[in-house]
Amino acid sequence: MNWLNKLERKFGRFAIPNLTMYLLAGYVIGFGIMYLMPQIIGWITLEPALILRGQVWRLVSWVLIPPTTNLISLAFLVLLYYSLGTALERAWGTFRYNVYIFSGIIFTVIATFVLYGVLYGVYGFSVSLSSVGMISTNYITMSIFLAFAAMYPDMEILLYFILPIKMKWMAFVYAAMALYYFVMGGIATKVAVGASLLNFVIFFLSSRNLKPYTPKEKARKAKFKQQTRPHMTYANGARHRCAVCGRTELDDPTLEFRFCSKCNGNYEYCQEHLFTHEHVK
């Protein structure tokens, strides 16, 4: 994904580490609001009509509304999605994970405004989306699960800490549930399902090569770094040295170094000797 690589080079420093923790903490806060101050819920929902009248905090505050109103379910959700989200962030990197989560939120907001515009055009007056169904964050957390299942389909988890089940089978169940809610739910539910899962569709359709993020490839890279680390520390802190001329990046910052796949061992060469050296057997 060249477009995402370019964005990461420009804006990667603004990425929010541990985004999953903040997202789940917002659910806990929202859960507390629902039971301790239920009258405030009406002030944090995603309502385009009220946002256009100046209540701009609703663009963000709706994310506090938890996907479930059951305390036990919320506890399981927090434990499960914290582990899934942090694993995805480690695999993709902080910036890519931020893009994935925020795109789901932004798509939902945009789709909600489109829905409001359509309803306004049909009925000719402002329509409260609460009357057709509250926009939920449930499908944003579902997109995290689907992304994890796509990355690690054969990983097993203990459902409710009891039943072992592979991620890919749970993903099929989640996808079936999303399809059911999309078909049987109200218009607001259809918007929430479609918009919040659009990030999953776009991300994986545009990611033709996910091999660098697979567990097998990451383990191979980690093993390679561990094996080469003792051989890549030289005098004055240099990390690269040509096995022929002995020059390092400290001698000439413009030098490029590569390992030779035909040499028996971890031998590194500068660009001048990469193709002219005698292979070590």
Salt bridges, closest charged atoms under 4 A:
GLU8 OE1 - ARG96 NE 3.69
ASP154 OD1 - LYS168 NZ 3.26
GLU217 OE2 - ARG220 NH2 2.88
GLU256 OE1 - ARG258 NH2 3.74
GLU268 OE2 - HIS240 ND1 2.59
GLU272 OE1 - ARG247 NH2 2.98
